[in-house]
Amino acid sequence: MSSDPWGRVDETGTVYVRTSEGEQVVGSWQAGTPEEALAYFERKYEGLVVEIGLLERRVRTTDLSAKDAQTAIDHLRTQVEEHHAVGDLDALRVRLDKLVATVDSRREERKVQKAKQADEARTAKDALVTEAEQLAQSDQWRSAGERLRALVDIWKGLPRLDRKSDDELWHRFSHARSAFSKRRKAHFAALDAQREEARKAKEKLVAEAESLSKSTDWGPTAARYRELMDSWKAAGRAQREAEDDLWNRFRGAQDVFFAARGEVFAERDAEQVENLKLKEELAVEAEQLVPVTDLKAARAAFRSVNERWEAIGHVPRDARPKVEGRMHAVERAIQEAEEGEWRRTNPEARARAAGLTGQLQAAVDKLRGEIDSARAAGNNAKADKLSRELEGRQALLDQALKGLEEFGG
């Protein structure tokens, strides 16, 4: 008979293993010595040790599912319980029990983690649905459309929920996208209709603009082009290709008209500049008549200057007030001279001036006599009062005498 700490072989070749429950039959060995029998079954034990070690490592370092791990544990436990190996089978049972506990713990952890992930996925999908429903009402067609497409990619990257919850949230999400697409389609359909109306309106404006391009009725035509431009702006935009083509035609028609008008105006401006030089020369000639010494000669000379002035024509608008003001100043000087001459030669005016002077002179003489009488009587207060009145009458008399001198004395 042969034995070691964990097993023995009896005289009949039966192999036993020692366990906490007593000896258990491992098998029968007839092919060799008892030592070879024990060595064979000890190698089978070592094989179990290696398999259990490998399973422990897989459970610890990989994402082996609890189900697959339990299946492997059950397979190994069956081999241990069948006692086809010699070694510390109780230690293997303990290791398998610990491994079961580890797998159960991992199962609970994964269950909790899965529940947490499900809650996070639900929260994330709720947020996506809420944002999608808000975007469904947006008029920012480009940015909102791009964001909705991005939300779809985010949704695809999230874990699935239970079928009912996932389907309900997806239905809301899909409905929001459809509502946005429907509103955007309606908006651009309406926009296309507006642009078509704008195209038709602008074609009419272009036709009129082109018909006016050869006009030489400068003022009214320029005003009409401004009105056409206002109508163009109010018409809105047509489709891009049509808009660019219509605008080029519209602008081209205006350019033809305004280029022609510009040439005409340039010629006219040059003529007016020359007219200004001529009128400035006449203004100098007229200004030499002031001050007026010979009214009749000045009047005749100014009439000659004015006739030549009227024959010259227009000058630039910004220069007109200054040069005309110079002529008006000479004209006013001649008119004032005429008024002075008339006053000097008007008999009725001279008589009225002489009469007024005589009345004032009599009043002054009378006041002087009264003053002398008052002072002779010793009434100085009355004399002072009459003296103040005399000052006023004397000032009027001096003014009247000066006016009388203008009539030649």
ABEGO torsion letter per residue (X at the ends): XBBBAABBBBAAGBBBBBBAAEBBBAEBBAABBAAAAAAAAAAAAAAAAAAAAAAAAAAAABABBAAAAAAAAAAAAAAAAAGABBEBAAAAAAAAAAAAAAAAAAAAAAAAAAAAAAAAAAAAAAAAAAAAAAAAABABAAAAAAAAAAAAAAAAABBBBBAAAAAAAAAAAAAAAAAAAAAAAAAAAAAAAAAAAAAAAAAAAAAAAAAAAABABAAAAAAAAAAAAAAAAAAEBBBAAAAAAAAAAAAAAAAAAAAAAAAAAAAAAAAAAAAAAAAAAAAAAAAAAOBBABAAAAAAAAAAAAAAAAAAEBBBAAAAAAAAAAAAAAAAAAAAAAAAAAAAABAAAAAAAAAAAAAAAAAAAAAAAAAAAAAAAGBAAAAAAAAAAAAAAAAAAAAAAAAAAAAGX
